[in-house]
Amino acid sequence: MIKGNPVRKILSEVNKAYISGLLDGDGAIMACIEKHAEKKFGFRIRICIKISQNNLKILNWCKIKTGIGNVRFVKNNEYEWITRNQEDAKFLLELFIPYLKIKNKQAKLAQKILNTETKTIKNLLKNAKLADALSKLNVRSQGRRKNFMAMIQDSISPND
């Protein structure tokens, strides 16, 4: 169960659809695999959701309406509203999936990752494979895409 946030409860259908449209057009749903010493297998997979805009007011409005994420300056006249918190990402995906047209597949893959605990190496590798599939759907990541599953497999002892 997600912690109760009264702001989240009043997000109207119109606002869900509007923010989903921003995510479809100017956003990204990404899976990041990071080395993490405190994790059982030395890695963690995080879902990041962001919308980039040069209109700071729209992004601040998204943050206020959802009660989630941070707005930050990126460069020149560009800002982004972003969340890396996994519970928040899960919550946003549940809200937006019915409205997403372009990024619906990415959102569903991200949901699968978020709903699979990485208590076993098998589950970690399953999520890495899903992260690779999500990355392939993201147009802007094509030049910098990594094979996350291979990266994890290379660092795991065959005895694990």
N, C-alpha and C positions, 0 to 999 in steps of 0.2 A: 504494500500500500504506500502510495506517495504521500508525503507530509502534506497536511492541509495548508493551503495558501489561499486566503479569501480572494485574492486578485484572480487567480487561475479559475475559480469557480464562476466568475461572471464574464468570461470571454465569450462573446456572442458568436453565433454561426457566421455572421457577416465578417467579423474580425478574424475568425479562424480562416475563412476563405481568402481574405485579403492578405494575411501574412503568408499563407500557403502560396499565393500567387507571387509574392516577393521572393519566397524561397525557390520556387520553380524558375523564376526569371533571373534573379541576381544572387542566388544562394548556392550553398554546397552542403552535401551530407557526406562526410568523410569518415573512414575508419583509419585510425593511426595505430600502428603497432610500435610500441616503445620498449626498449630495454628498461627493466625495473627490478632493482636488486631485492626489493622486499617481497616480490611476488614469488610464489612457489616454483615456477618454471623460468623465472628471470625475465618474463615479458608480460606486458598488459596490452590489451586492445581497447582503445577508446573511440567512441563515436563523438564526432564534433559536428555541430550544426551551426552554419553561419549565413548571414546575409550581408552583402557588401553594397554600399550606396555612397553617393556623394551628398545625399540629403540626410544630415544628422538628425533632423526632427523626426523623420520616419523611423529611424532605428531606435531613437529614444522612446518613441511611441510604442514600438514592439516590446521593448524591455518593460515599460510601464504596464502595458496591457497583459503581458504574460507573467510578469513578476519573476522572469528568468533571464539569466545571461548577463553579459557585460557589453557595453558599447565602447569601442576604442578607435583612436585615430590610427590609420595604417600608413598612408603616405599621400603627398600632394593634397588633393581634396577628397580623399577616400576614407570612409569609416566602415567598421563592421560591427554587427551585433552577433555575438558568438556565445555558445555554451559548450563546455567540455565536461560538465557534470553529467554523469551517466543517468541518474534518476531524472534529471531535467530533460535530457535528450529523449529518454523513453517517453516521458509525458508529452513533449512536443510532437513526437512522431505519432502518438495515438491521436492527438488533436488534428494533425495536418494530413495524414494519409488519405482520408476520404476526399480531399480537395486537390491533392497533387496530381498533375498530369504528366509532366516531364520527368520529375524525380521520384515517381512512385516506386519504381523498381529499387532505386537506391535506398529509399525509406524502408521498404520491406526487408531488404538485406540487413540494414542497420538494426531493425527490430529483432531479427533472428540472432544477430550477434549479442545484442543487449539481453536477450532472453536465454542465452546459453551460458551457464556458469563455467568457469575454467578451472574446475577442481581436478580434472584429469588432463594428461597431455593430449589425449584423443580429442577432448573438447577444445583445447587451445588450438590444435591444428585445424579442427573444423571451423573455428572462428577465423583463423588466418586465411583459410580458403575462401570463406565468405567475404573477408576484407579484400582479398585479391579480386573477387568478382565485382564488388562494389567499386573498387578503384578503376576497373576497366570501363565502367559506365560513366565515369567522370571525365568529360572531355578535356578539361584543363590539366588533369594530372597525367595525361598520356606520356609526356616527355620525361616525367620524373617518377614514373611508376616503379615500384619494387615488387619482387615476388616474395611476399611476406611469409608464405608457407615454407618456402625454401630457406629463407633467412632463419626461421625458428628451427627447422629440421637440422640445419647445419650446426646449430649451437647446442643441440641436445645429444646427450650421450646415448649410444645404442642400447645401453643397459636400463634406460628409464622406461 
